[in-house]
């Protein structure tokens, strides 16, 4: 009989980190970010996974998921994932439950790779040796000078594509986008993200205004759940402008509805929300079936290995807040070179270790 290691412990903790300045997008304002961290162990190996979510996710892990996972075969991540999904049926899978499952799932994949003494990308199956990124920030709370400094700085550092927030003051957005284009030059790609702030006709009109500034990516021009509106802008908007959505998809069925509706040119998936690496790979398979590209939302250090393994993957969001937190909290965080992140193949798992003393001051 084959003897496999069993998951011996699972610990959850939450940390709240103030932003380095007030931040806002088209529909939301914030001054802090909460990271929920899961640590698992088996056969002398220790792992971590995480999500950016409310402390409610930590409570749900502690009260509802932890007992399901301890004692499971540490090499059978799918079994634990299915058990967690079945258990939250009456709680509600989308939202906090999915984020909680995501944190546990990423920790379990990290644990499995460490037990096998492999970088996670080798376990999943590497198809590229580096993950292209785009710099993401440009918050609506920024002055024009701040906007230009941040976006222009990324381009100077070798990141050839950047994204800014829009939608807070629609009448001023063309001027803000023009200022961004001036700062990054004509060669860099410019993306915009409205976070669902516009109406359908407003978004369509502005898409053509942004097209004159060579904007090639329009994210959530209308609400992510307005699939008919997204399809309208995708079909009637300017050629060469990709409509992107998916960060608020929590299940494979959410992704399927978006793709079946013809609502997107590029699907986004977030492993901290959609059920971890297991859910992310489901989204990847759907993209292959629909012949569409996949991009990851936020948490760049977490997405690195799965981004190098997902076949339809094109790039990752190098999000200002999460880049800052991941460098504060973890050893082993890669830095961009030539507009891409490359995994350190000398480190097993996802390649991250917690800076415990540094993180402790932010513990909730």
Secondary structure as GFF3:
##gff-version 3
##sequence-region A 1 364
A	DSSP	beta_strand	9	24	.	.	.	ID=ss1
A	DSSP	beta_strand	29	42	.	.	.	ID=ss2
A	DSSP	beta_strand	45	52	.	.	.	ID=ss3
A	DSSP	alpha_helix	55	60	.	.	.	ID=ss4
A	DSSP	pi_helix	61	65	.	.	.	ID=ss5
A	DSSP	alpha_helix	66	69	.	.	.	ID=ss6
A	DSSP	alpha_helix	77	87	.	.	.	ID=ss7
A	DSSP	alpha_helix	96	115	.	.	.	ID=ss8
A	DSSP	alpha_helix	120	124	.	.	.	ID=ss9
A	DSSP	beta_strand	131	137	.	.	.	ID=ss10
A	DSSP	alpha_helix	144	156	.	.	.	ID=ss11
A	DSSP	beta_strand	161	165	.	.	.	ID=ss12
A	DSSP	alpha_helix	170	184	.	.	.	ID=ss13
A	DSSP	beta_strand	189	193	.	.	.	ID=ss14
A	DSSP	alpha_helix	200	211	.	.	.	ID=ss15
A	DSSP	beta_strand	215	219	.	.	.	ID=ss16
A	DSSP	alpha_helix	227	236	.	.	.	ID=ss17
A	DSSP	beta_strand	242	245	.	.	.	ID=ss18
A	DSSP	alpha_helix	252	260	.	.	.	ID=ss19
A	DSSP	beta_strand	266	269	.	.	.	ID=ss20
A	DSSP	alpha_helix	276	290	.	.	.	ID=ss21
A	DSSP	beta_strand	293	296	.	.	.	ID=ss22
A	DSSP	alpha_helix	300	307	.	.	.	ID=ss23
A	DSSP	beta_strand	313	319	.	.	.	ID=ss24
A	DSSP	alpha_helix	320	329	.	.	.	ID=ss25
A	DSSP	beta_strand	330	331	.	.	.	ID=ss26
A	DSSP	beta_strand	340	341	.	.	.	ID=ss27
A	DSSP	beta_strand	353	354	.	.	.	ID=ss28
A	DSSP	alpha_helix	356	360	.	.	.	ID=ss29
###
